[in-house]
């Protein structure tokens, strides 16, 4: 169980480190060793938003700083 949690955390760190670049869901999901479909479902269940919404919110936060 710890393996997928570590992979999921790695995918979030990847997004955070690359917010200023174009992010592709394929690359993000690959960091978690999941398909795009399952990654998006798990992300939505855990975070309460889509991957795109998360990225937009984080970029807006950075822009506001």
C-alpha positions as CSV (number, residue, x, y, z in Angstrom):
1,X,0.0,0.0,0.0
2,X,2.8,2.4,0.8
3,X,4.1,2.1,-2.8
4,X,1.2,3.8,-4.4
5,X,1.1,6.5,-1.7
6,X,4.8,7.3,-2.4
7,X,4.1,7.4,-6.2
8,X,1.1,9.7,-5.7
9,X,3.2,12.0,-3.5
10,X,5.9,12.0,-6.2
11,X,3.4,13.0,-8.8
12,X,2.2,16.0,-6.7
13,X,5.8,17.0,-6.1
14,X,6.4,16.8,-9.9
15,X,3.4,19.1,-10.5
16,X,4.6,21.6,-7.9
17,X,8.1,21.7,-9.3
18,X,6.8,22.2,-12.9
19,X,3.9,24.7,-12.4
20,X,5.5,27.2,-14.7
21,X,5.6,24.6,-17.5
22,X,3.0,22.9,-19.6
23,X,2.0,19.8,-17.6
24,X,0.7,16.6,-19.3
25,X,-1.6,14.2,-17.4
26,X,0.3,11.3,-19.0
27,X,3.6,12.4,-17.4
28,X,1.9,13.1,-14.0
29,X,0.2,9.8,-13.9
30,X,3.4,8.0,-14.9
31,X,5.1,9.4,-11.8
32,X,2.5,7.5,-9.7
33,X,2.8,4.4,-12.0
34,X,-0.9,4.7,-12.8
35,X,-3.0,5.0,-15.9
36,X,-4.4,8.5,-16.6
37,X,-7.9,7.2,-15.9
38,X,-7.1,5.7,-12.5
39,X,-4.8,8.6,-11.5
40,X,-7.6,11.2,-12.2
41,X,-10.1,9.1,-10.3
42,X,-7.9,8.7,-7.3
43,X,-6.8,12.3,-7.4
44,X,-10.4,13.5,-7.4
45,X,-11.4,11.2,-4.6
46,X,-8.4,12.2,-2.4
47,X,-8.3,15.9,-3.2
48,X,-11.9,16.8,-4.1
49,X,-11.0,18.4,-7.4
50,X,-9.7,17.5,-10.8
51,X,-6.0,17.6,-11.7
52,X,-6.6,20.6,-13.9
53,X,-8.4,22.4,-11.1
54,X,-5.5,21.7,-8.8
55,X,-2.9,23.0,-11.3
56,X,-5.0,26.2,-12.0
57,X,-5.5,26.9,-8.3
58,X,-1.8,26.4,-7.5
59,X,-0.8,28.7,-10.5
60,X,-3.2,31.3,-9.3
61,X,-1.8,31.2,-5.8
62,X,1.7,31.6,-7.1
63,X,0.6,34.5,-9.3
64,X,-1.0,36.2,-6.4
65,X,2.2,36.1,-4.4
